[in-house]
Amino acid sequence: MKFALSALVVLLLVLTGCSNRVQQEYLKIKKAESENKSIPNAILLFDESHPDFFNSKLDLGVYYLVSGNYLESKYFLEKAEVLLPSDVSLEDKALLYGSISAIRLIEAEFDEAWSYAKKAYDVPKAGKYYGYICGRILVAQNKDDEALRYFNECYDAKLAAIDAESARAYMYLLAKTENFQKAKDILEIYIENGNYFAGLGIFASNIYEKCGDIEKSIYMAFLDYEYQSCFMNLDDNKFLLNLDRLDADFRTKNIALNDASRKAIAQIKSLYGDSSLASPASDFYVSQYILCREKIRGKTFDIKDYETYISLEKYFKDFPSYYWTLSNLAPVFSKDTAAEVARQAAIKIIQLNPNSIYVPRCREILGKSEGLELEDCKKLLLVDEIENSLFLFIKTDDSSYLENVYEFLSLNDCSYIYDGVTFLKKCMSNEKLHSEFVEKKESSTGRLKDRLSYILA
């Protein structure tokens, strides 16, 4: 089984019955968008000119939900619910309720989330897949036994691909009930699709140990250390000391380390020492990653190694350290290519987590590429960060969450200002946000006042 499809593919698969002229026109637009890899602008334009059309609002709501743009998703899904036609297909009815449930769950509105999830689940024929979100809501309410029943029912029936959040909740429940083999199966689906979060490495290490795969258990413990090091300065010597103690620790558990496990320990230690390995100790993706890092450290990294490193991205797309390493591979590229690689890597790092230790330097890379002064670089924001600030303000009514947005809007013109202003202008349909910006404009001067006036116009 594989995870749910990408946002664009999901959007294109939400094809509804088209009986009238408007629906036929819309279906043609959706098919044409199959070549588009960005936000489906043609569908947005269609929706603006058809304010009472249900299907475009559902599709956009789902698209933004899968893309992680929850404010936009909520806006379109609520519009779609108001316009829900009596003859809507069962699939679209379940999809609408399931998507609204996901938004409510993100907002921690558990009662509403459950109400919508059950509406989706109870739709005849089309609803059983939404047992996954029922399970997630129950986990959030500490109703583990009931949650496990929903997860088992959906997964064992192979109704559809399990989504990442459901897989995460499910594998922890399985481990809690000591069903380690099935937990490993779900874990490997999760890993294969490149998802990671703090603590996953330790969890995976324990699961592999329970299943007798000590080599992978060791590599996953390293992966947890690698991830943690993206957010704090850790003591490598303590980590190496723990590696040295592994043999004794496993002996106390009556586990003998085989050659593969010992090679894993040696390879990890080589990354922090003077030794080097001519080839990876294993074809496991963590081993391949360590080899690439080792070659970079030894300055023997070439374009072929770069291709190997890029092939590992799906496993490390949640690791700021992966992209920071990528941003420092200038010797492999021409000057112009190196600058663009560094810029794209900096954007990825900030998008992953604005609290990682690499972010200040990344803002400097982006700001300097736009001609900003060093102090102004610190105020630079990406659209994702702006959206997060808006979400927190709307949820809490705390206007302090918007201070960084106002500082950003005071910067000199650059491409990031253009992107941010364009995004903010689209968000003014939210009454609370619109009112806040009106009030801020009245007390502002200069460039900030001008930009707020444009956003509100």
Backbone torsions as a table, in degrees:
resi	resn	phi	psi	omega
1	MET	NA	150.6	178.5
2	LYS	-124.3	167.7	-179.7
3	PHE	-71.5	172.6	174.5
4	ALA	-59.5	154.5	-174.5
5	LEU	-72.9	169.0	178.8
6	SER	-62.4	165.0	-178.1
7	ALA	-57.6	-44.0	-177.0
8	LEU	-66.6	-42.8	-179.4
9	VAL	-65.2	-40.3	176.8
10	VAL	-57.7	-45.4	-179.2
11	LEU	-58.6	-43.8	-175.1
12	LEU	-73.7	-21.1	179.9
13	LEU	-86.1	-12.0	179.9
14	VAL	-82.9	64.2	-177.0
15	LEU	-94.0	121.3	-176.6
16	THR	-106.2	165.0	179.8
17	GLY	-62.5	134.2	-176.0
18	CYS	-122.2	106.6	-175.5
19	SER	-108.9	-29.0	-177.7
20	ASN	-106.6	178.5	-174.2
21	ARG	-61.7	-43.7	-179.1
22	VAL	-62.9	-41.9	179.2
23	GLN	-65.6	-39.3	178.4
24	GLN	-64.1	-40.9	177.8
25	GLU	-61.8	-43.1	-178.9
26	TYR	-65.4	-41.6	179.8
27	LEU	-61.0	-39.3	178.0
28	LYS	-63.2	-40.8	179.3
29	ILE	-63.7	-42.8	-179.3
30	LYS	-62.6	-41.1	179.2
31	LYS	-66.1	-38.9	179.2
32	ALA	-64.3	-30.7	-178.1
33	GLU	-74.0	-5.1	-177.4
34	SER	-61.9	-21.1	178.6
35	GLU	-90.8	-6.2	-175.3
36	ASN	-87.8	128.7	-177.6
37	LYS	-101.2	1.1	-179.1
38	SER	-116.1	-165.7	178.6
39	ILE	-58.4	131.5	-174.0
40	PRO	-70.9	83.6	-174.8
41	ASN	-61.7	-35.6	-179.4
42	ALA	-62.4	-36.2	179.3
43	ILE	-72.0	-37.6	176.1
44	LEU	-62.3	-42.9	178.7
45	LEU	-64.5	-41.9	177.2
46	PHE	-60.2	-44.4	-177.7
47	ASP	-63.6	-38.5	179.0
48	GLU	-61.9	-34.4	-178.6
49	SER	-90.0	-3.7	177.8
50	HIS	-132.8	72.2	-173.7
51	PRO	-64.7	-16.8	-178.7
52	ASP	-105.7	16.2	-177.0
53	PHE	-94.7	120.1	-173.6
54	PHE	-69.2	-48.3	-168.0
55	ASN	-62.8	-39.0	-179.7
56	SER	-65.9	-35.8	180.0
57	LYS	-70.3	-39.7	175.8
58	LEU	-63.0	-47.0	-177.7
59	ASP	-62.3	-42.9	179.0
60	LEU	-67.8	-38.1	177.0
61	GLY	-60.6	-43.3	179.0
62	VAL	-68.3	-43.1	179.1
63	TYR	-56.4	-49.8	-177.9
64	TYR	-69.6	-31.8	176.7
65	LEU	-62.9	-48.8	-179.2
66	VAL	-68.0	-29.5	178.6
67	SER	-78.0	-11.4	-179.0
68	GLY	87.7	10.3	178.8
69	ASN	-96.2	82.4	-168.1
70	TYR	-73.1	-31.1	178.2
71	LEU	-64.2	-47.7	179.0
72	GLU	-65.1	-40.6	179.8
73	SER	-60.2	-47.6	-179.1
74	LYS	-60.2	-41.9	-179.9
75	TYR	-58.1	-50.1	-176.2
76	PHE	-73.4	-36.1	179.9
77	LEU	-66.9	-39.4	177.6
78	GLU	-65.5	-37.9	174.9
79	LYS	-63.1	-42.2	-179.1
80	ALA	-64.1	-39.6	-179.6
81	GLU	-62.5	-40.3	178.2
82	VAL	-62.3	-34.9	-175.1
83	LEU	-94.6	6.0	-175.0
84	LEU	-51.9	114.6	-178.2
85	PRO	-77.8	154.4	-178.4
86	SER	-67.9	-25.2	-177.8
87	ASP	-101.9	22.2	-179.2
88	VAL	-60.9	147.1	178.3
89	SER	-66.4	154.7	179.5
90	LEU	-61.5	-37.9	-179.2
91	GLU	-63.2	-44.4	-178.7
92	ASP	-70.9	-33.6	177.4
93	LYS	-63.1	-47.0	179.0
94	ALA	-65.1	-39.6	179.8
95	LEU	-62.8	-43.0	179.6
96	LEU	-61.5	-51.4	-177.9
97	TYR	-65.1	-39.8	178.9
98	GLY	-64.4	-38.6	-179.6
99	SER	-69.4	-41.9	176.7
100	ILE	-63.1	-38.8	177.5
101	SER	-59.7	-41.5	179.8
102	ALA	-62.4	-40.5	177.7
103	ILE	-64.6	-44.2	179.6
104	ARG	-63.5	-35.3	178.3
105	LEU	-66.7	-41.0	176.3
106	ILE	-59.7	-36.4	180.0
107	GLU	-82.7	1.3	-179.3
108	ALA	62.8	27.2	173.9
109	GLU	-93.1	78.4	-167.4
110	PHE	-66.8	-37.9	-179.7
111	ASP	-64.3	-46.0	178.0
112	GLU	-66.8	-39.6	178.4
113	ALA	-59.1	-44.1	179.9
114	TRP	-66.0	-41.0	179.7
115	SER	-58.5	-46.6	-179.7
116	TYR	-71.6	-37.1	178.7
117	ALA	-62.1	-42.0	178.5
118	LYS	-67.2	-36.6	175.5
119	LYS	-60.0	-42.8	178.9
120	ALA	-66.7	-46.3	-176.6
121	TYR	-63.0	-33.4	-175.8
122	ASP	-85.2	-1.1	176.2
123	VAL	-68.8	123.8	-177.4
124	PRO	-54.9	137.8	175.2
125	LYS	68.7	-46.3	-172.5
126	ALA	-91.9	-10.6	-166.6
127	GLY	-92.9	-16.9	-170.9
128	LYS	-63.7	-28.2	177.8
129	TYR	-58.6	-29.1	-175.9
130	TYR	-77.3	6.3	168.2
131	GLY	-61.0	-26.6	177.2
132	TYR	-61.9	-46.0	-178.7
133	ILE	-72.9	-29.8	172.6
134	CYS	-58.7	-44.4	179.2
135	GLY	-60.9	-42.0	-179.5
136	ARG	-64.4	-40.2	179.5
137	ILE	-64.9	-41.8	179.8
138	LEU	-65.4	-37.6	176.0
139	VAL	-61.6	-42.6	179.5
140	ALA	-62.6	-22.5	179.5
141	GLN	-103.6	13.6	177.9
142	ASN	61.2	31.2	176.0
143	LYS	-103.5	68.6	-169.0
144	ASP	-63.9	-43.4	-176.4
145	ASP	-62.2	-44.1	-180.0
146	GLU	-68.0	-37.9	178.7
147	ALA	-62.6	-43.1	-179.1
148	LEU	-62.3	-34.7	178.9
149	ARG	-63.5	-43.8	178.7
150	TYR	-65.4	-44.7	-179.4
151	PHE	-61.7	-47.6	-179.4
152	ASN	-60.3	-42.4	-178.9
153	GLU	-59.8	-47.0	-178.4
154	CYS	-69.3	-47.6	-174.9
155	TYR	-68.4	-44.5	-177.1
156	ASP	-68.4	-28.0	179.1
157	ALA	-81.4	-7.7	-179.0
158	LYS	50.4	46.3	-177.6
159	LEU	-66.0	-40.1	-178.8
160	ALA	-170.8	176.0	-179.3
161	ALA	-64.1	139.4	177.6
162	ILE	-80.6	135.7	179.5
163	ASP	-80.9	164.1	-172.6
164	ALA	-61.7	-46.3	-177.4
165	GLU	-64.4	-38.3	178.3
166	SER	-67.7	-41.0	178.6
167	ALA	-60.8	-41.1	-179.9
168	ARG	-61.8	-48.3	-179.9
169	ALA	-65.2	-40.6	-175.6
170	TYR	-65.4	-45.1	-175.3
171	MET	-67.9	-32.2	176.5
172	TYR	-68.4	-39.2	177.0
173	LEU	-63.7	-40.9	179.6
174	LEU	-63.9	-41.1	178.1
175	ALA	-65.4	-38.1	179.9
176	LYS	-62.4	-33.4	178.7
177	THR	-93.8	10.6	176.5
178	GLU	63.1	28.6	171.8
179	ASN	-93.7	72.1	-169.2
180	PHE	-69.7	-36.2	-178.8
181	GLN	-64.3	-45.0	178.7
182	LYS	-68.8	-35.3	175.7
183	ALA	-61.0	-39.8	177.3
184	LYS	-64.0	-39.9	178.4
185	ASP	-60.0	-46.1	179.9
186	ILE	-69.0	-40.4	178.2
187	LEU	-56.6	-44.4	-176.6
188	GLU	-71.5	-30.1	171.1
189	ILE	-63.3	-44.4	-178.9
190	TYR	-61.3	-48.1	-178.3
191	ILE	-65.9	-43.8	-176.1
192	GLU	-60.1	-24.7	179.2
193	ASN	-97.9	14.2	166.5
194	GLY	76.7	22.7	179.8
195	ASN	-94.2	142.5	178.6
196	TYR	-150.2	150.8	175.4
197	PHE	-151.2	162.1	-179.1
198	ALA	-58.2	125.5	178.8
199	GLY	99.1	-12.4	-178.7
200	LEU	-62.8	-39.0	-178.5
201	GLY	-60.2	-43.7	178.6
202	ILE	-66.5	-42.9	177.1
203	PHE	-58.7	-48.2	-178.5
204	ALA	-64.0	-39.4	179.0
205	SER	-59.2	-43.8	179.1
206	ASN	-65.9	-40.4	179.9
207	ILE	-64.8	-44.9	179.9
208	TYR	-64.4	-37.6	177.3
209	GLU	-63.3	-43.5	179.2
210	LYS	-61.9	-30.9	-178.8
211	CYS	-92.3	3.7	173.7
212	GLY	86.8	7.6	179.4
213	ASP	-100.3	84.2	-173.3
214	ILE	-70.2	-35.7	179.9
215	GLU	-57.2	-51.0	-179.3
216	LYS	-68.1	-32.2	176.5
217	SER	-59.7	-42.2	180.0
218	ILE	-67.4	-45.9	-179.5
219	TYR	-62.2	-38.6	-178.7
220	MET	-70.9	-29.9	174.6
221	ALA	-64.9	-40.8	175.0
222	PHE	-61.1	-41.1	-177.3
223	LEU	-61.7	-37.7	177.3
224	ASP	-63.6	-40.9	178.2
225	TYR	-64.2	-42.1	179.4
226	GLU	-60.5	-42.1	-179.3
227	TYR	-68.0	-45.2	179.5
228	GLN	-59.4	-35.4	-177.0
229	SER	-67.8	-11.9	176.3
230	CYS	-73.9	-16.3	-171.4
231	PHE	-122.7	-7.0	178.9
232	MET	-157.0	157.5	177.2
233	ASN	-83.7	111.1	-177.2
234	LEU	-102.2	162.2	-178.8
235	ASP	-94.4	104.0	-179.7
236	ASP	-60.8	-33.2	-178.1
237	ASN	-64.0	-38.0	177.2
238	LYS	-65.4	-39.6	178.9
239	PHE	-63.5	-43.6	179.0
240	LEU	-64.9	-36.4	177.5
241	LEU	-63.0	-40.4	177.3
242	ASN	-64.1	-36.0	176.3
243	LEU	-63.5	-41.5	178.9
244	ASP	-62.2	-28.6	-177.2
245	ARG	-84.8	-8.8	-174.5
246	LEU	-58.8	-44.3	-177.3
247	ASP	-56.0	-47.8	180.0
248	ALA	-66.2	-39.6	-179.9
249	ASP	-61.9	-42.1	-179.5
250	PHE	-70.4	-32.6	178.2
251	ARG	-63.0	-35.0	177.9
252	THR	-65.8	-20.7	177.4
253	LYS	-98.2	10.8	-178.1
254	ASN	59.0	36.6	176.7
255	ILE	-115.2	124.5	178.8
256	ALA	-96.2	131.5	178.1
257	LEU	-75.7	127.7	176.6
258	ASN	-86.7	-179.5	-177.3
259	ASP	-60.0	-41.5	-177.9
260	ALA	-62.2	-39.8	179.8
261	SER	-67.5	-40.6	179.6
262	ARG	-67.3	-37.3	177.3
263	LYS	-65.2	-35.6	178.4
264	ALA	-63.0	-44.5	178.6
265	ILE	-62.6	-43.9	-178.9
266	ALA	-63.5	-40.4	-179.0
267	GLN	-67.0	-42.2	179.1
268	ILE	-62.5	-44.0	-179.7
269	LYS	-64.3	-32.5	-178.9
270	SER	-65.3	-24.8	-179.6
271	LEU	-67.4	-23.9	-176.9
272	TYR	-108.9	1.4	-177.2
273	GLY	-120.6	-157.6	-176.4
274	ASP	-97.2	-14.8	-177.2
275	SER	-76.6	163.6	177.7
276	SER	-142.1	151.4	-179.7
277	LEU	-110.4	134.7	-179.2
278	ALA	-74.2	-24.5	-179.1
279	SER	-146.6	158.6	-179.1
280	PRO	-65.4	148.8	179.1
281	ALA	-71.3	-19.2	-174.1
282	SER	-156.0	160.7	173.9
283	ASP	-87.9	3.4	175.3
284	PHE	-62.0	140.5	-171.4
285	TYR	-59.7	-31.5	179.2
286	VAL	-66.5	-38.9	177.8
287	SER	-64.0	-41.5	177.3
288	GLN	-62.0	-40.0	179.2
289	TYR	-63.6	-44.3	-179.7
290	ILE	-62.5	-40.5	179.2
291	LEU	-61.1	-43.7	178.1
292	CYS	-61.7	-44.6	179.1
293	ARG	-60.8	-39.2	-178.6
294	GLU	-66.2	-39.5	179.1
295	LYS	-68.3	-36.7	177.0
296	ILE	-63.3	-45.2	179.3
297	ARG	-61.3	-38.1	-179.5
298	GLY	-86.6	3.0	178.7
299	LYS	58.3	35.8	175.2
300	THR	-112.7	15.2	-176.0
301	PHE	-77.1	128.6	178.6
302	ASP	-125.2	-175.6	-174.7
303	ILE	-64.4	-31.0	176.8
304	LYS	-67.3	-40.9	176.4
305	ASP	-65.2	-34.9	176.6
306	TYR	-59.9	-42.2	179.0
307	GLU	-63.3	-38.8	176.5
308	THR	-64.8	-43.4	-179.3
309	TYR	-61.3	-43.9	179.4
310	ILE	-64.4	-34.6	179.8
311	SER	-65.7	-18.6	179.6
312	LEU	-89.8	-1.1	-172.7
313	GLU	-57.9	-38.6	-176.1
314	LYS	-60.2	-28.2	178.4
315	TYR	-81.5	-23.5	-172.2
316	PHE	-118.5	18.6	-176.1
317	LYS	-68.1	-11.1	175.3
318	ASP	-102.2	8.6	-177.0
319	PHE	-105.3	109.3	174.5
320	PRO	-55.0	-34.7	-177.9
321	SER	-63.2	-32.4	179.1
322	TYR	-61.3	-46.8	-176.9
323	TYR	-76.6	-29.9	176.6
324	TRP	-65.0	-41.9	174.9
325	THR	-59.3	-43.3	179.9
326	LEU	-61.0	-37.8	-177.8
327	SER	-70.7	-11.9	-177.1
328	ASN	-110.3	24.3	-178.6
329	LEU	-101.8	30.7	-176.6
330	ALA	-51.0	-39.3	-178.1
331	PRO	-59.5	-20.5	-178.3
332	VAL	-78.8	-22.3	-171.2
333	PHE	-118.5	169.9	168.6
334	SER	-69.9	166.4	-176.3
335	LYS	-59.2	-47.3	-177.8
336	ASP	-66.1	-42.7	179.6
337	THR	-64.9	-40.8	179.6
338	ALA	-61.1	-41.0	179.8
339	ALA	-64.6	-40.6	-179.8
340	GLU	-70.9	-39.6	176.3
341	VAL	-60.5	-43.3	179.5
342	ALA	-63.9	-40.9	-179.5
343	ARG	-64.6	-47.4	-179.9
344	GLN	-64.0	-38.6	178.2
345	ALA	-65.3	-39.4	179.0
346	ALA	-63.2	-41.3	177.5
347	ILE	-61.3	-44.9	-179.7
348	LYS	-61.5	-41.2	-178.3
349	ILE	-62.9	-44.8	-179.9
350	ILE	-65.8	-40.4	179.8
351	GLN	-64.3	-34.9	-178.8
352	LEU	-66.0	-50.3	-178.3
353	ASN	-165.4	110.1	-178.2
354	PRO	-67.3	-2.4	-179.6
355	ASN	-101.6	2.6	-178.6
356	SER	-71.2	158.6	-174.6
357	ILE	-68.5	-14.5	-177.9
358	TYR	-87.8	-14.3	-169.2
359	VAL	-62.4	-44.3	179.1
360	PRO	-55.2	-43.4	178.8
361	ARG	-66.9	-34.9	179.8
362	CYS	-66.1	-41.2	177.6
363	ARG	-62.5	-35.8	178.4
364	GLU	-65.3	-42.3	178.2
365	ILE	-59.5	-46.2	-177.9
366	LEU	-69.2	-45.3	-177.5
367	GLY	-64.5	-44.3	-179.8
368	LYS	-64.7	-33.1	177.7
369	SER	-66.5	-17.4	178.8
370	GLU	-105.1	4.2	178.0
371	GLY	82.8	17.0	179.7
372	LEU	-81.9	151.4	173.6
373	GLU	-71.8	159.7	-175.0
374	LEU	-56.6	-45.4	-179.1
375	GLU	-63.4	-35.9	179.4
376	ASP	-72.6	-28.2	178.1
377	CYS	-57.5	-34.7	-177.6
378	LYS	-64.9	-22.2	-177.0
379	LYS	-92.6	-4.4	-176.0
380	LEU	-66.4	136.7	178.8
381	LEU	-128.9	147.6	169.6
382	LEU	-92.1	163.3	-179.1
383	VAL	-58.6	-37.9	179.9
384	ASP	-59.1	-39.6	-179.6
385	GLU	-70.6	-39.1	176.6
386	ILE	-60.9	-45.4	-179.9
387	GLU	-60.2	-41.4	179.9
388	ASN	-63.3	-40.3	178.1
389	SER	-63.9	-41.3	178.2
390	LEU	-63.9	-41.9	-179.3
391	PHE	-61.2	-44.9	-179.2
392	LEU	-66.3	-39.0	177.3
393	PHE	-63.2	-47.4	-178.4
394	ILE	-62.6	-37.1	-177.7
395	LYS	-74.5	-34.1	-171.4
396	THR	-111.1	-15.4	-173.5
397	ASP	65.3	18.0	-180.0
398	ASP	-96.1	106.1	-175.2
399	SER	-69.8	-11.5	178.7
400	SER	-64.0	-23.3	178.0
401	TYR	-67.1	-13.7	-178.8
402	LEU	-97.9	-4.4	-176.6
403	GLU	-59.9	-41.5	-179.9
404	ASN	-66.2	-30.8	177.2
405	VAL	-67.0	-42.9	179.2
406	TYR	-65.5	-39.5	176.5
407	GLU	-62.3	-42.3	178.1
408	PHE	-60.3	-43.8	-177.4
409	LEU	-68.7	-10.6	177.9
410	SER	-89.9	-3.3	-178.4
411	LEU	-72.6	163.4	172.9
412	ASN	-64.2	160.3	179.7
413	ASP	-58.4	136.0	173.2
414	CYS	-163.0	172.9	-175.7
415	SER	-63.3	-31.4	-179.0
416	TYR	-71.8	-33.6	173.9
417	ILE	-64.3	-44.6	179.1
418	TYR	-58.7	-47.0	-179.8
419	ASP	-62.9	-42.5	-178.0
420	GLY	-66.8	-43.5	179.5
421	VAL	-64.8	-41.4	178.2
422	THR	-60.2	-43.2	179.2
423	PHE	-65.4	-46.3	-178.0
424	LEU	-62.6	-37.2	179.1
425	LYS	-60.8	-37.7	179.1
426	LYS	-69.4	-23.0	-175.6
427	CYS	-86.9	-3.8	-174.8
428	MET	-72.3	-2.0	174.2
429	SER	-70.9	-16.9	176.3
430	ASN	-78.2	117.0	-173.2
431	GLU	-62.1	-41.2	-179.1
432	LYS	-63.5	-43.5	-179.6
433	LEU	-68.7	-41.9	179.4
434	HIS	-60.0	-45.5	-179.7
435	SER	-62.5	-41.2	179.2
436	GLU	-63.5	-41.9	-178.9
437	PHE	-69.0	-36.3	176.9
438	VAL	-61.2	-46.0	-179.5
439	GLU	-63.8	-41.4	179.8
440	LYS	-66.2	-37.9	-179.4
441	LYS	-60.7	-39.6	-177.0
442	GLU	-64.4	-28.1	-177.7
443	SER	-101.6	7.6	-175.9
444	SER	-103.3	166.1	176.5
445	THR	-138.1	168.2	171.1
446	GLY	60.9	-140.9	-173.5
447	ARG	-61.4	-39.5	179.5
448	LEU	-61.8	-44.6	179.8
449	LYS	-62.3	-42.3	179.6
450	ASP	-62.6	-42.3	-177.6
451	ARG	-69.9	-40.2	177.9
452	LEU	-63.9	-37.9	178.3
453	SER	-62.5	-42.4	179.1
454	TYR	-65.9	-42.9	-179.4
455	ILE	-61.3	-38.0	-176.6
456	LEU	-82.5	-16.5	-175.4
457	ALA	-67.4	NA	NA
